[in-house]
Amino acid sequence: MEKRQEDGETVTHLSKVEARSGSRTTVTRSILVTSLALVIAVLLIVVAIGYFRADKTGADEVNSDNRAGSAAPQN
């Protein structure tokens, strides 16, 4: 940190490291990328489990009933 007198006022100049309050690291970026990858993996697993467990849904029953009803002769 460096203090100077400019135009009758005391001005403080900080170096890049002091302004960032620490050294330059990639820890934050690594944590963000890793957590994003984990969230995507968990989401894919949840969707896959739901997809493969759903043998027949309520919508499938309604569609099959509608097809059966439309094939029957109407009076």
C-alpha positions in Angstrom: 0.0 0.0 0.0 1.3 3.4 -0.9 0.1 6.8 0.2 0.8 9.9 -1.8 -0.1 13.5 -1.7 -1.9 14.6 -4.8 -3.6 18.0 -5.2 -3.4 18.5 -1.4 -5.1 15.2 -0.6 -3.7 11.9 0.6 -4.3 9.2 -2.0 -3.9 5.5 -1.3 -2.7 3.2 -4.1 -3.1 -0.5 -3.8 -1.2 -3.2 -5.7 -3.2 -5.8 -7.7 -2.7 -8.4 -4.9 -3.8 -6.0 -2.2 -6.9 -5.0 -4.1 -7.9 -8.6 -4.6 -7.2 -9.3 -0.9 -5.1 -12.3 -1.8 -3.2 -14.2 -4.4 -4.6 -15.3 -7.7 -5.8 -18.9 -7.6 -8.2 -21.1 -9.5 -9.8 -22.7 -6.5 -13.1 -20.8 -7.0 -13.3 -21.8 -10.7 -12.5 -25.4 -9.9 -15.2 -25.6 -7.3 -17.8 -24.0 -9.6 -17.0 -26.4 -12.5 -16.9 -29.5 -10.2 -20.2 -28.6 -8.5 -21.9 -27.9 -11.9 -20.7 -31.3 -13.2 -22.1 -33.0 -10.1 -25.5 -31.2 -10.4 -25.8 -32.2 -14.0 -24.8 -35.8 -13.2 -27.4 -36.1 -10.4 -30.1 -34.5 -12.6 -29.4 -37.1 -15.3 -29.5 -39.9 -12.9 -32.9 -38.7 -11.4 -34.4 -38.3 -14.9 -33.1 -41.7 -16.0 -34.5 -43.5 -13.0 -37.9 -41.8 -13.5 -37.8 -42.7 -17.2 -37.0 -46.3 -16.8 -39.3 -46.8 -13.8 -42.4 -45.4 -15.5 -43.9 -48.5 -17.2 -47.3 -47.0 -17.8 -48.6 -43.6 -16.7 -52.1 -42.2 -16.4 -51.8 -40.5 -19.8 -51.0 -43.9 -21.4 -54.2 -45.4 -20.0 -56.3 -42.4 -21.3 -54.7 -42.7 -24.7 -55.3 -46.5 -24.9 -58.9 -46.0 -23.8 -59.5 -43.4 -26.4 -58.1 -45.6 -29.1 -60.2 -48.5 -28.0 -63.3 -46.3 -27.9 -62.7 -44.9 -31.4 -62.3 -48.4 -32.9 -65.6 -49.5 -31.6 -68.6 -49.0 -33.9 -70.7 -46.0 -32.9 -74.6 -46.2 -32.8 
